[in-house]
């Protein structure tokens, strides 16, 4: 009996201390024009392409389509944007953060339907949409988060240094700032979830209250609900960026845009 109990204890301890990891599955061609963000939607990946400098208003930005095997389906599905970054989907519309406005695209046709101006914005970066269809967009330069309802934007949160990645989960909003991961609810009270080595870029829920978090210079973390961080990927020495990640929850696949390396890399989360 003692041997059995000892074995079970050891087994339980081993499971509880199991380290999360990721394994590379594929990499797309290195022809994408500065991919900043990936959004997985059923059978396709939407990829925002800056195709220029990160904050230039130059009309060169695009949205590409890549399939879930890494094949570039259409590198210029939508054109005429500036420096597009984070994206979200609601009611067959793709919402894209584009410097000072949120561009709304019909996913069936690829046509731009409208552009929502965000007052005073100069650095719109990430987008998330909650279960009621409310859009949240971060302004990294001004440290603000705006809320969009019925096509109109208004200030939601401010004084968030370097705010970037956003994710609405149930009734909470998760935010990545210069060093901290925050959670907030309807009361707008910020609760610190974790502190990262550098500012976060993308954040995706992976179940059980856990997340995968990316930091642009080349770091990807596994973030447990208790705040514990495990490094999944570190490509800083190779100068391979890890920008705003996408996630396929059913297959547990993380999609990482490499920015200046011009590709998307898919990793299996273990």
Backbone torsions as a table, in degrees:
resi	resn	phi	psi	omega
1	UNK	NA	-44.0	180.0
2	UNK	-60.8	-41.3	-179.4
3	UNK	-63.7	-43.4	-179.6
4	UNK	-62.9	-45.1	179.9
5	UNK	-64.1	-39.3	179.1
6	UNK	-63.9	-41.5	179.4
7	UNK	-63.5	-44.9	-179.5
8	UNK	-64.6	-39.4	178.1
9	UNK	-62.5	-44.8	-179.9
10	UNK	-63.8	-40.5	179.8
11	UNK	-64.8	-44.9	179.0
12	UNK	-62.6	-42.4	179.2
13	UNK	-62.4	-41.5	-179.6
14	UNK	-63.4	-40.2	179.3
15	UNK	-66.8	-43.3	-177.3
16	UNK	-66.3	-25.7	-178.2
17	UNK	-100.6	7.6	-178.2
18	UNK	-60.3	136.2	-179.1
19	UNK	-92.4	135.6	176.2
20	UNK	-78.3	150.9	-179.5
21	UNK	-151.8	169.3	174.7
22	UNK	-131.2	150.2	-179.7
23	UNK	-126.8	129.1	-178.7
24	UNK	-65.7	133.7	179.3
25	UNK	-106.0	-50.4	179.6
26	UNK	-156.7	165.8	172.2
27	UNK	-135.5	136.0	179.3
28	UNK	-71.5	173.1	170.7
29	UNK	-59.4	150.8	-178.2
30	UNK	-92.4	54.5	-177.7
31	UNK	-123.3	4.3	179.4
32	UNK	-77.6	133.9	-170.9
33	UNK	-81.1	80.8	179.8
34	UNK	59.7	72.8	179.3
35	UNK	-72.1	124.9	-177.3
36	UNK	-105.8	-36.7	-174.7
37	UNK	-140.5	147.4	175.6
38	UNK	-123.8	135.0	175.6
39	UNK	-126.9	117.0	177.4
40	UNK	-83.2	132.5	177.6
41	UNK	-140.9	93.8	174.5
42	UNK	64.8	-74.5	-177.1
43	UNK	-128.7	5.6	-175.0
44	UNK	-138.3	156.0	172.8
45	UNK	-112.4	124.2	169.6
46	UNK	-89.7	134.2	-177.6
47	UNK	-128.3	122.4	176.9
48	UNK	-83.8	132.3	-176.8
49	UNK	-118.1	118.2	-179.7
50	UNK	-72.7	-40.2	176.8
51	UNK	50.6	44.3	-179.2
52	UNK	167.3	-149.9	177.6
53	UNK	-83.3	149.7	-170.5
54	UNK	-55.3	-27.2	-176.0
55	UNK	-126.7	13.0	-178.2
56	UNK	-73.6	138.3	172.6
57	UNK	-95.7	85.7	-170.4
58	UNK	-126.0	-2.4	178.9
59	UNK	72.3	11.4	-176.6
60	UNK	-94.6	-12.0	-174.6
61	UNK	-69.4	152.6	-175.4
62	UNK	-143.4	165.6	168.1
63	UNK	-118.9	127.6	178.9
64	UNK	-105.6	161.5	170.7
65	UNK	-116.9	130.6	177.4
66	UNK	-128.3	137.5	179.6
67	UNK	-80.8	173.9	-173.3
68	UNK	-78.7	6.3	171.1
69	UNK	-108.2	3.5	176.8
70	UNK	94.3	3.0	178.9
71	UNK	-80.6	131.1	177.8
72	UNK	-76.5	111.8	-177.0
73	UNK	-81.0	-45.3	-179.8
74	UNK	-155.2	109.0	-177.1
75	UNK	-77.8	-13.3	-178.3
76	UNK	-131.5	45.5	-179.2
77	UNK	-58.8	-42.7	173.3
78	UNK	-128.1	133.5	179.4
79	UNK	-124.5	175.9	174.9
80	UNK	83.9	10.4	175.1
81	UNK	-86.2	-178.0	-178.8
82	UNK	-104.6	-83.7	176.8
83	UNK	-130.7	69.8	-174.3
84	UNK	-64.6	143.7	-179.1
85	UNK	-132.7	-113.4	-172.8
86	UNK	-63.2	153.1	-176.1
87	UNK	-138.1	158.9	174.1
88	UNK	-152.7	155.6	-180.0
89	UNK	-120.7	136.8	173.8
90	UNK	-151.7	128.3	176.0
91	UNK	52.4	48.1	176.8
92	UNK	63.5	22.8	176.3
93	UNK	-120.0	135.3	177.0
94	UNK	-98.5	121.1	178.8
95	UNK	-100.4	129.4	-174.5
96	UNK	-127.6	128.3	174.4
97	UNK	-76.7	122.9	-175.5
98	UNK	-137.3	78.7	175.2
99	UNK	65.3	-71.9	-175.6
100	UNK	-124.5	2.0	-178.0
101	UNK	-147.9	161.9	175.1
102	UNK	-106.6	121.5	-177.4
103	UNK	-94.2	132.8	-178.8
104	UNK	-109.1	121.4	-173.8
105	UNK	-119.9	136.1	175.4
106	UNK	-75.6	119.1	-175.4
107	UNK	-70.8	-21.2	179.9
108	UNK	-77.8	-34.9	-174.3
109	UNK	-111.2	-19.6	-175.5
110	UNK	76.8	11.3	-179.2
111	UNK	-90.3	140.5	175.0
112	UNK	-75.2	121.3	-177.4
113	UNK	-93.7	-33.9	179.9
114	UNK	-163.4	167.8	175.2
115	UNK	-133.4	124.8	-177.2
116	UNK	-101.5	111.6	179.4
117	UNK	-71.3	140.6	177.1
118	UNK	-115.6	111.6	-172.1
119	UNK	-55.3	123.3	175.9
120	UNK	79.2	-4.5	-175.5
121	UNK	-69.7	140.5	176.8
122	UNK	-133.3	-7.9	-175.9
123	UNK	-147.8	51.0	179.1
124	UNK	-62.5	136.2	-168.8
125	UNK	-129.3	-61.9	-177.1
126	UNK	-121.3	158.9	-179.5
127	UNK	-133.4	143.0	168.1
128	UNK	-141.8	154.5	-179.1
129	UNK	-128.7	128.8	-176.5
130	UNK	-83.9	-179.6	-173.0
131	UNK	-69.3	-9.3	176.9
132	UNK	-102.1	0.7	179.4
133	UNK	89.2	10.2	176.9
134	UNK	-79.0	129.7	-177.7
135	UNK	-96.0	135.4	174.4
136	UNK	-119.3	135.4	-179.8
137	UNK	-135.7	135.5	-178.7
138	UNK	-94.4	146.8	171.9
139	UNK	-116.8	100.8	-173.8
140	UNK	-67.3	-33.5	-177.5
141	UNK	-70.6	-37.8	-176.9
142	UNK	-100.6	-2.0	177.6
143	UNK	68.2	37.8	-175.9
144	UNK	-123.9	158.7	168.8
145	UNK	-125.3	129.4	178.4
146	UNK	-107.9	152.1	178.9
147	UNK	-115.7	135.3	180.0
148	UNK	-117.9	121.9	175.9
149	UNK	-128.6	131.3	178.1
150	UNK	51.3	40.3	174.2
151	UNK	79.9	6.8	179.9
152	UNK	-121.6	134.5	-178.0
153	UNK	-98.9	141.4	174.0
154	UNK	-144.3	154.5	-178.9
155	UNK	-65.3	133.8	-179.0
156	UNK	-113.6	-47.3	178.3
157	UNK	-139.2	152.3	178.3
158	UNK	-141.5	177.2	178.5
159	UNK	59.7	42.4	178.2
160	UNK	-114.2	93.0	-173.2
161	UNK	-58.0	121.6	176.3
162	UNK	67.4	23.4	-177.0
163	UNK	-59.2	136.2	-177.4
164	UNK	-139.3	-91.2	-174.5
165	UNK	-61.9	138.0	177.7
166	UNK	-130.7	147.2	173.0
167	UNK	-152.7	121.2	174.8
168	UNK	-87.7	124.2	179.2
169	UNK	-131.1	116.0	-175.6
170	UNK	54.5	-118.4	-178.7
171	UNK	-101.7	9.4	-177.0
172	UNK	-112.1	155.8	174.5
173	UNK	-120.2	123.7	177.2
174	UNK	-99.0	139.0	-176.2
175	UNK	-132.0	137.0	173.2
176	UNK	-103.0	127.2	178.8
177	UNK	-118.5	-164.0	-175.2
178	UNK	-54.1	-34.5	177.6
179	UNK	-143.8	-18.9	-173.0
180	UNK	-108.1	148.4	169.1
181	UNK	-102.8	120.3	-178.8
182	UNK	-112.2	157.0	170.3
183	UNK	-126.4	140.0	177.4
184	UNK	-143.3	154.8	178.6
185	UNK	-117.4	-158.4	-178.5
186	UNK	-61.8	-25.1	-179.8
187	UNK	-78.4	-7.2	179.2
188	UNK	64.3	16.3	176.5
189	UNK	-80.4	128.2	-177.5
190	UNK	-86.5	129.2	175.8
191	UNK	-117.1	127.0	-179.3
192	UNK	-76.2	125.8	178.1
193	UNK	-95.5	-41.9	-178.7
194	UNK	-163.9	166.5	175.1
195	UNK	-123.9	126.5	-178.2
196	UNK	-101.3	163.8	-178.5
197	UNK	-64.6	-32.7	179.3
198	UNK	-148.1	173.8	-175.6
199	UNK	-60.7	138.6	-179.5
200	UNK	-83.2	155.0	-178.5
201	UNK	-116.3	-57.5	-179.9
202	UNK	-119.8	148.4	178.1
203	UNK	-142.3	129.2	-178.0
204	UNK	-135.1	131.4	177.0
205	UNK	-74.2	139.5	-178.2
206	UNK	-122.1	9.6	178.2
207	UNK	107.7	155.3	178.0
208	UNK	58.8	23.4	-179.8
209	UNK	82.0	5.3	-179.3
210	UNK	-95.5	162.6	-178.0
211	UNK	-140.0	160.8	163.3
212	UNK	-109.8	133.3	-176.1
213	UNK	-126.7	135.0	176.3
214	UNK	-112.5	149.9	174.0
215	UNK	-124.4	128.1	-169.3
216	UNK	-49.0	-40.7	-176.4
217	UNK	-64.0	-13.2	177.8
218	UNK	133.1	31.0	179.8
219	UNK	-124.4	137.4	171.5
220	UNK	-129.0	129.3	-177.7
221	UNK	-114.0	153.6	162.5
222	UNK	-99.7	122.8	-178.3
223	UNK	-111.1	113.9	177.7
224	UNK	-82.8	158.5	-174.1
225	UNK	-62.1	-20.8	178.1
226	UNK	-86.8	3.5	177.6
227	UNK	97.0	-4.4	179.9
228	UNK	-70.4	133.1	179.6
229	UNK	-110.5	132.6	173.8
230	UNK	-122.1	129.2	179.2
231	UNK	-75.3	120.6	177.6
232	UNK	-93.6	-31.9	-174.2
233	UNK	-152.8	136.4	176.1
234	UNK	-139.6	102.9	-176.8
235	UNK	-114.6	25.4	-177.7
236	UNK	-66.4	-38.3	179.9
237	UNK	-64.9	-32.2	179.0
238	UNK	-83.7	-0.9	-178.7
239	UNK	55.5	40.8	176.1
240	UNK	-107.0	113.7	-177.7
241	UNK	-73.1	155.5	175.5
242	UNK	-128.9	91.2	-173.0
243	UNK	-84.6	-139.7	-170.8
244	UNK	-80.8	104.2	-172.3
245	UNK	-73.1	156.5	169.1
246	UNK	-114.7	168.0	-175.9
247	UNK	-148.6	132.2	173.3
248	UNK	-102.2	102.1	-173.6
249	UNK	-66.8	-36.8	-176.8
250	UNK	-63.7	-37.9	-177.9
251	UNK	-106.6	0.1	179.6
252	UNK	54.3	53.8	179.6
253	UNK	-115.2	129.7	178.0
254	UNK	-101.8	129.2	179.7
255	UNK	-107.5	121.7	-173.6
256	UNK	-114.6	117.3	173.4
257	UNK	-80.8	133.6	-173.5
258	UNK	-97.6	8.8	173.3
259	UNK	58.5	-109.1	-175.5
260	UNK	-67.0	-16.1	175.9
261	UNK	-83.8	-7.6	167.3
262	UNK	64.5	35.4	179.1
263	UNK	-142.6	169.1	170.4
264	UNK	-116.6	133.2	178.4
265	UNK	-116.7	132.4	179.4
266	UNK	-103.2	134.0	179.6
267	UNK	-127.5	139.3	173.6
268	UNK	-85.9	126.4	178.7
269	UNK	-86.5	128.3	-179.8
270	UNK	-116.1	NA	NA
